[in-house]
Amino acid sequence: MMERIDHGRDGPMDDLEDSAVKTYRYLRIGMVVVVFVLAASVVIEIIRAPGSCLQTSISAYYFTPVRAVFVGSLVAIGTCLVAVKGSTPLEDISLNLAGMLAPLVAFVPTSEPAGCFSTPLLSQEPAPNISNNVLALLLGGAAALVVTAVIAVKERERLGQLSGLDRNSKGGLAIAAAGVVAGTAWFAFGRSSFEQHAHNTAAILMFVFIGVAVALHATTQRVGGAAGPRYRLLYWTIVVGMAATLVVLLVTKFVFDFEHAVFVLEAIEITLFAAFWAAQTAELWDDGVRRPSTA
């Protein structure tokens, strides 16, 4: 069972809890706002482009004046996904992995360049940008893993527990480290393949991990009132929507050759992503995070 944070107490601890709740609240709201900013930027570019033409994917807007918003949005969302704590260790790991992949989606552009522009960008070979940005990202990821491990050990010692990492921390760090090692190897020894396929691979895995996190959140029991079942139904609707959209649009792309299938797929998945965080913001408005009952 889960229980709400007790906000009836007075004193420093109550202030700390209130600050933590507000931090989680603003992180979730921030992701919804960032999605809105990205959507607004894409819509503005569509309106200003000749004939209001659409790119074949949202990722292709990297090659238009949307680029700065596209890259910045993914980096911001990735940071928030890592910062927000999931309700369970598996949900937390899924959010962390999705957050790690989001900047990679931003830094390695799609191999399908934009077809039209409101304002032509100066031609620029993406390889030097990829070389610099991805190397920095991999180094940052390695440093973050070390810092996370040290913090986890110190936290257990502070709580008077046995030294070392617990099983969940070890598992999460091992999975994240494996991802960093695999990405580094691919980047170092298969650069041409990396530049061609890393964007799509990272984007697909990012949405998969987000979908897993939503499903896990839906299965976690929530205490408190009649609203619980309603939120659970909403989360499962989002999960089913994500999966159904993927299947339907892949069929329309490869069977019926729908040129803008990927654009529609990304738009719907991103909208459902924002809907999930909006729903979670409402559900946990006064709680911040779900907490296991001590009873």
Secondary structure, DSSP 4 states (H G I P E B T S, - for coil): -EE-------SHHHHHHHHHHHHHHHHHHHHHHHHHHHHHHHHHHHHHSGGG---SSSGGGGGSTTHHHHHHHHHHHHHHHHHSPPSSHHHHHHHHHHHHHHHHHHHS--SS--S--SSPPPP--HHHHHHHHHHHHHHHHHHHHHHHHHHHHHHHHHTTPPSS--HHHHHHHHHHHHHHHHHHHHHHH-HHHHHHHHHHHHHHHHHHHHHHHHHHHHHS---SSTHHHHHHHHHHHHHHHHHHHHHHHHHHHHTT--TTHHHHHHHHHHHHHHHHHHHHHHHTTTTSS-EE---
